[in-house]
Amino acid sequence: MDNQLVSDDSPAYIVAEFSGNHGQDFSVVEKMVEAAAACGVDAIKLQTYTADTITLDSQSEEFQIAENSSLWRGETLYSLYKKAYTPWSWHKKVFELARARGLTAFSSPFDESSVAFLESLDVPCYKIASFELNHFPLLRAVAKTQKPVILSTGMATLEEIGAAVDYLAKYGCRQLALLKCTSCYPAPVSAANLKTMADMKRRFGVPVGLSDHSKGMGVALLAVGLGARIVERHFVLDRHSDAIDGAFSSTPDEMALLVKESKDLNRAIGQVSYGPSEAEKDSLKYRRSIYVSQPLKPGMTITKDNIRVVRPGFGLSPKHYDAVLGRELKVAKQANTPLLESDLV
C-alpha cells in the first residue's frame, strides 16, 4: 500500500473514508485532510463517480429509496449520488494535500472511466466497494493496472467472493486484501459477524480487514484484536452537521482513538511467549519463597514451626518446602531472613 506493508505482522492500516461528507465544499475537504493527518490515520480515500456513471436519472419506483430505515429515504438513486459525489476536479488537489501531510491517498472507482481517470493521477492502489463486487468490467479494469486491490465483501456469498477473487487474479491482480463488511447504514453490531474474517483468510490466503459502518468504535477495535490488518471507517468533522454519511461516520476524536487503540492492540497481541517478560522481571522478587520465621542456631532442625512460605521471593522456592523439612542448619539464622540452600547441611 504505497510502500507500506500490510501483513499479519504489521499494525492495522487505518483508512479514513471521506465519501460525501464534505458536502461538496472544498474548504471542508481541506479541513478533513488536516484532521485525518492529525488523527494519525494511514490513508484517506475518496469515491470516484458521478450520478451519471453510477445510475440513471429516473423517477420510477425501482430507482426510489423507500426503506423506512434508510438515512436517505425519499431520495432517488440519482439525486442521492448527485449530492454525495466528489467532484473529479478536486481529486488531484486532495491527493496532493494528503501526500504533503504524509498520508496515502486513493479512491474507490465505480466504472471503467473512473479507473482511467484515477490512473492519470497515478493512485497507488484501489478499493472496490461492496456494491461493485459483481461489476466484472470494473474488476477487469482495476486488475489490469496490476496495483494492490482492497475488495469489500458486503452482501456477497462465498461463491460471489470466490468468483471476484478469481476474476481479479485472471486479469493481473497479484496483491489483494478482503474486507468484511455489513452493507447497512448504519450497520447493526449484531450483523458484524467478525469471525468471517478468519474464514476468508483461511480460504483465500490474503490479508483481511473490516469496512465498518456501525456506530461507535467497538466493532472496529474488536476486528483489530481478531486480526484485521485494514480498517476503514467513514470520516466526518462534525456528526451533527448535514454530512450525508454523518450518522455512521467517525469524528476526529473517535478516529484518533481508533488509531491509538489499534496500535496498542497490536502490541498487546504480541507473540507466543512463556516465562517472565522484560516488563515482569522486576516483579519476580514479589513471588513467595521460604523464610525463617524465628531465630535459629547452627545444628537446629528445620520444621514447620520455624519457616514460612511468604512474599518476597529471595529464599528457596516453595517447591523445595517438603525437602527442607528435617534438615539441619549449618549457620545461624535471624528471624525474617530468606532460607538458602547454602544455609543447610
C-alpha positions in Angstrom: 0.0 0.0 0.0 2.1 2.9 -1.3 5.3 1.2 0.0 3.7 0.4 3.4 3.5 -3.3 4.1 0.1 -4.7 5.1 0.7 -8.2 6.5 0.0 -10.4 9.5 2.9 -8.8 11.3 2.1 -5.2 10.6 -0.1 -2.9 12.6 -3.7 -2.3 11.4 -3.8 0.0 8.4 -6.4 2.7 9.1 -8.3 4.3 6.3 -10.5 7.4 6.6 -13.2 7.3 4.0 -14.3 10.8 3.1 -17.3 9.7 1.0 -19.7 12.6 0.5 -19.2 14.1 4.0 -17.6 17.2 2.5 -21.0 18.4 1.3 -19.2 19.4 -2.0 -17.5 22.3 -0.2 -13.8 22.2 -0.9 -12.9 24.1 2.3 -14.5 21.3 4.2 -12.5 18.6 2.4 -9.3 20.6 3.1 -10.1 20.6 6.8 -10.9 16.9 6.6 -7.4 16.2 5.2 -5.8 18.2 8.0 -7.9 16.5 10.7 -7.2 13.0 9.3 -3.5 13.7 9.4 -3.7 14.9 12.9 -5.6 11.7 13.9 -2.7 9.6 12.6 -4.5 7.5 10.0 -2.5 5.8 7.3 -4.7 6.9 4.4 -7.6 8.9 3.2 -9.9 7.6 0.5 -12.3 9.2 -1.9 -15.1 7.8 -4.1 -14.8 8.4 -7.8 -18.1 8.5 -9.7 -20.8 10.9 -10.9 -24.5 10.4 -10.7 -24.5 9.6 -14.4 -21.7 7.0 -14.1 -23.4 5.1 -11.3 -27.2 5.1 -12.1 -29.9 6.5 -14.4 -31.9 9.7 -13.9 -35.2 8.0 -13.3 -38.1 8.6 -11.0 -39.6 5.1 -11.4 -40.2 3.0 -8.3 -37.1 0.8 -8.6 -34.9 3.9 -8.5 -36.5 5.3 -5.3 -35.0 4.8 -1.8 -38.1 3.9 0.1 -36.9 1.9 3.1 -38.1 3.5 6.4 -34.8 2.6 8.0 -32.7 4.4 5.3 -30.9 7.7 6.1 -31.7 8.7 2.6 -35.4 7.8 2.4 -37.2 9.9 -0.2 -34.2 10.3 -2.5 -33.8 8.7 -5.9 -30.5 7.0 -6.6 -29.7 9.8 -9.0 -30.5 12.6 -6.6 -28.5 10.9 -3.7 -25.4 10.4 -5.8 -25.6 13.9 -7.3 -25.4 15.2 -3.7 -22.8 12.7 -2.5 -20.2 12.6 -5.3 -16.8 14.2 -5.0 -16.1 16.5 -8.0 -13.4 14.9 -10.1 -11.7 18.3 -10.5 -10.9 18.1 -6.7 -9.1 14.7 -6.8 -5.6 15.9 -7.8 -5.6 18.7 -5.2 -7.0 16.5 -2.4 -4.4 13.8 -3.2 -1.6 16.4 -3.2 -2.8 17.8 0.2 -2.9 14.3 1.7 0.5 13.3 0.4 2.0 16.6 1.7 0.9 15.5 5.1 2.3 12.0 4.9 -0.9 10.3 4.0 -1.6 7.7 1.3 -4.5 8.9 -0.9 -6.5 6.6 -3.1 -10.1 6.1 -4.2 -12.9 3.7 -5.0 -13.7 3.8 -8.7 -17.2 2.9 -9.8 -16.8 2.3 -13.5 -14.1 2.0 -16.1 -14.0 5.7 -16.8 -13.2 6.4 -13.2 -10.3 3.9 -13.3 -8.8 5.6 -16.4 -9.2 9.0 -14.6 -7.5 7.7 -11.4 -4.7 6.1 -13.4 -4.0 9.6 -14.8 -3.4 10.7 -11.2 -1.2 7.6 -10.5 -3.1 6.4 -7.5 -1.1 3.7 -5.6 -4.0 1.2 -5.1 -7.7 0.7 -5.5 -10.7 -0.1 -3.3 -13.7 -1.9 -4.7 -16.9 -1.1 -2.9 -19.2 -4.0 -1.8 -22.0 -2.9 -4.2 -19.5 -3.2 -7.1 -18.1 -6.7 -6.3 -20.3 -8.1 -9.1 -19.3 -5.4 -11.6 -16.8 -7.5 -13.6 -16.0 -4.9 -16.2 -14.8 -2.7 -13.3 -12.9 -5.5 -11.7 -11.1 -6.2 -15.0 -10.2 -2.5 -15.5 -8.8 -2.3 -11.9 -6.9 -5.7 -12.1 -5.2 -4.6 -15.4 -3.5 -1.8 -13.5 -1.7 -4.5 -11.5 -1.9 -2.3 -8.4 -3.0 -3.6 -5.0 -6.7 -4.0 -4.6 -8.9 -3.9 -1.5 -12.2 -5.7 -2.1 -15.2 -5.2 0.3 -17.5 -8.1 0.5 -20.8 -6.8 1.9 -23.8 -8.9 0.9 -21.6 -11.3 -1.1 -22.0 -15.0 -0.9 -18.8 -17.2 -0.7 -19.3 -18.1 -4.3 -19.5 -14.5 -5.4 -16.4 -13.6 -3.4 -14.5 -16.5 -5.0 -15.6 -15.6 -8.5 -14.5 -11.9 -7.9 -11.1 -13.0 -6.5 -10.5 -15.4 -9.4 -11.5 -12.8 -11.9 -9.2 -10.2 -10.4 -6.3 -12.7 -10.5 -7.1 -13.6 -14.1 -6.6 -10.0 -15.2 -3.5 -9.3 -13.3 -4.2 -8.6 -9.7 -1.4 -10.0 -7.6 -1.9 -8.1 -4.3 -5.4 -8.4 -2.8 -7.0 -7.8 0.6 -10.6 -8.7 1.5 -12.7 -6.7 3.9 -15.6 -8.0 5.9 -18.4 -5.5 5.5 -22.1 -5.1 6.5 -23.8 -3.1 3.8 -26.3 -1.3 6.1 -26.1 2.4 7.1 -25.6 2.4 10.0 -24.8 -1.3 10.4 -26.2 -3.2 13.4 -23.5 -4.6 15.7 -25.2 -8.0 15.7 -24.7 -8.3 11.9 -20.9 -7.7 12.1 -20.0 -11.5 12.1 -16.4 -10.7 12.5 -15.4 -14.4 12.7 -15.9 -14.4 8.9 -12.5 -12.6 8.6 -10.6 -15.6 9.8 -12.6 -17.8 7.5 -11.9 -15.6 4.5 -8.2 -15.5 5.3 -8.1 -19.3 5.6 -10.0 -19.8 2.3 -8.3 -17.1 0.2 -4.9 -16.7 1.8 -4.9 -12.9 1.7 -4.8 -10.2 4.3 -8.3 -9.4 5.7 -9.9 -6.5 7.4 -13.1 -4.6 8.1 -15.1 -1.9 6.3 -17.1 -0.7 9.3 -20.4 1.2 9.2 -21.5 0.6 12.7 -22.0 3.3 15.4 -19.2 3.6 17.9 -15.7 2.1 17.8 -16.3 -1.3 19.4 -16.7 -3.3 16.3 -13.6 -1.8 14.6 -11.4 -2.4 17.7 -12.6 -5.9 18.1 -11.8 -6.6 14.5 -8.2 -5.4 15.1 -8.0 -7.8 18.0 -9.3 -10.6 15.8 -6.7 -10.0 13.1 -8.0 -7.2 10.9 -5.0 -5.7 9.0 -7.0 -3.0 7.3 -9.8 -1.0 9.0 -11.8 1.5 7.0 -14.3 3.9 8.6 -16.2 6.9 7.2 -14.9 10.2 8.5 -16.7 13.4 9.4 -15.7 16.6 11.0 -19.0 17.0 12.8 -21.6 14.3 13.1 -24.3 16.8 13.8 -23.7 18.6 10.6 -25.6 17.9 7.4 -22.9 15.4 6.2 -24.6 12.8 4.1 -23.0 9.8 6.0 -22.6 11.6 9.3 -24.7 9.1 11.3 -22.3 6.3 11.0 -19.0 8.2 10.5 -16.2 8.7 12.9 -15.4 12.2 14.3 -11.7 13.2 14.6 -11.7 12.3 18.3 -13.1 8.9 17.5 -10.7 8.3 14.6 -7.7 9.3 16.8 -8.9 6.8 19.4 -9.1 4.1 16.8 -5.6 4.8 15.7 -4.2 4.8 19.2 -6.1 1.8 20.4 -5.3 -0.2 17.3 -1.6 0.3 17.8 -2.0 -0.7 21.5 -4.0 -3.8 20.5 -1.3 -4.8 18.0 1.3 -4.6 20.7 -0.9 -6.5 23.1 -1.4 -9.4 20.7 2.4 -9.8 20.5 3.7 -13.3 20.1 3.6 -16.7 21.8 5.6 -16.1 24.9 6.2 -18.0 28.2 8.3 -17.1 31.2 8.8 -13.6 32.6 8.7 -10.8 30.0 11.2 -8.0 30.3 8.4 -5.9 31.9 7.8 -8.6 34.5 11.3 -9.2 35.6 11.2 -6.7 38.5 8.1 -8.4 39.8 9.8 -11.8 40.2 11.0 -10.7 43.7 7.5 -10.5 44.9 6.7 -14.2 44.4 6.6 -16.4 47.5 9.7 -18.1 48.9 10.8 -19.9 52.1 11.8 -17.6 55.0 13.0 -18.3 58.5 10.3 -17.1 61.0 12.3 -17.2 64.3 15.9 -17.0 65.4 17.7 -20.3 64.7 21.2 -21.6 65.8 23.5 -23.9 63.9 22.5 -27.5 64.2 18.8 -26.8 64.7 16.3 -28.7 62.6 14.0 -27.0 60.1 10.4 -27.6 61.0 7.0 -26.3 60.0 7.2 -24.1 63.1 10.3 -22.2 62.2 9.9 -21.5 58.5 7.1 -20.0 56.4 6.3 -19.6 52.7 5.8 -15.9 52.2 6.5 -13.0 49.9 9.1 -11.7 48.8 11.0 -14.2 46.7 14.6 -14.1 47.9 14.6 -17.5 49.6 14.4 -21.1 48.3 11.4 -21.7 46.0 8.3 -23.2 47.8 8.7 -26.3 45.6 11.5 -27.3 48.0 9.4 -26.9 51.1 8.9 -30.6 51.8 12.6 -31.3 51.0 14.0 -28.9 53.6 11.8 -30.1 56.5 14.1 -32.2 58.9 17.3 -30.8 57.5 19.9 -29.2 59.9 21.2 -25.7 59.7 25.0 -25.2 59.5 24.7 -21.4 60.2 22.7 -19.2 62.5 19.7 -17.5 61.0 17.9 -14.4 62.2 14.1 -14.2 62.0 12.6 -12.8 58.8 15.5 -13.8 56.6 15.4 -15.9 53.5 16.4 -19.6 53.8 19.0 -20.5 51.2 20.4 -23.9 50.2 23.8 -22.7 51.4 22.4 -22.4 55.0 21.7 -26.2 55.2 23.8 -29.2 55.9 
